Amino acid sequence: GAVVSQHPSRVICKSGTSVKIECRSLDFQATTMFWYRQFPKQSLMLMATSNEGSKATYEQGVEKDKFLINHASLTLSTLTVTSAHPEDSSFYICSARAFEHYGYTFGSGTRLTVV
Amino acid sequence: GIQVEQSPPDLILQEGANSTLRCNFSDSVNNLQWFHQNPWGQLINLFYIPSGTKQNGRLSATTVATERYSLLYISSSQTTDSGVYFCAVEEDTGNQFYFGTGTSLTVIP
């Protein structure tokens, strides 16, 4: 149980276009999901907390107008990278928690390349 | 926010050797997990261990919450153990989950 599915796994887009990444909890409902970004040979950095039915909470330094988060249902959160630029190329990964005394489960990640 | 430091940053082992990875955190936590990140980026959950000791095969982990650290033990290492190991913690004052700096492990035959 507690599976998080993330799609797509890999995407290449042109500079200036927008890209949407989906994160789904398959066998549980998640009122809160989390989005992370990881640059090569670095740790995972928390970008934002996605809250079902309300606005996302962004970490300091993360542009909320660039990284749009929508959590429209209890099983789906989306991250849209708007007007992507090469410096947005990174590995993006989402997570959610099934139960209070259970660990966080992560999606398989999305590798974004902006050319 | 909470600071999470891991040591050592890099570790090279001969196959069959044992190792200990450390995770120090700066504030009280109510959740701590250890992960292994494979070459494709997938995070494999190793332990959910906010306190106490757990074992799973050649791996074991201990968290001493009162002293704000956790240890991951790898015994009889194998080449397939290579990769990056992260600890991550959730502050007991919030529900954000923060990752440590990571330990890159290379096991050579």
Contacts between the chains, C-beta under 8 A, distances in Angstrom:
chain1	res1	chain2	res2	distance
A	32	B	95	6.5
A	34	B	96	7.5
A	34	B	97	6.2
A	36	B	99	7.6
A	38	B	41	7.5
A	43	B	86	6.7
A	43	B	99	4.9
A	43	B	100	6.7
A	43	B	101	5.5
A	43	B	102	5.2
A	44	B	86	7.1
A	44	B	88	7.8
A	44	B	99	4.4
A	45	B	99	7.6
A	46	B	96	6.0
A	46	B	97	7.0
A	46	B	98	6.1
A	46	B	99	7.7
A	49	B	95	7.3
A	49	B	96	6.4
A	91	B	41	5.4
A	93	B	41	7.2
A	93	B	43	7.1
A	95	B	97	7.0
A	102	B	48	6.9
A	103	B	31	6.9
A	103	B	33	4.8
A	103	B	45	5.9
A	103	B	48	3.6
A	104	B	31	7.6
A	104	B	33	6.6
A	104	B	88	7.4
A	104	B	90	7.9
A	104	B	97	5.4
A	105	B	45	7.2
A	106	B	35	7.9
A	106	B	42	7.9
A	106	B	43	4.4
A	106	B	45	7.7
A	108	B	40	7.9
A	108	B	41	7.4
A	108	B	42	5.4
A	109	B	41	4.5
A	109	B	42	6.8
A	109	B	43	7.9
A	111	B	41	7.0
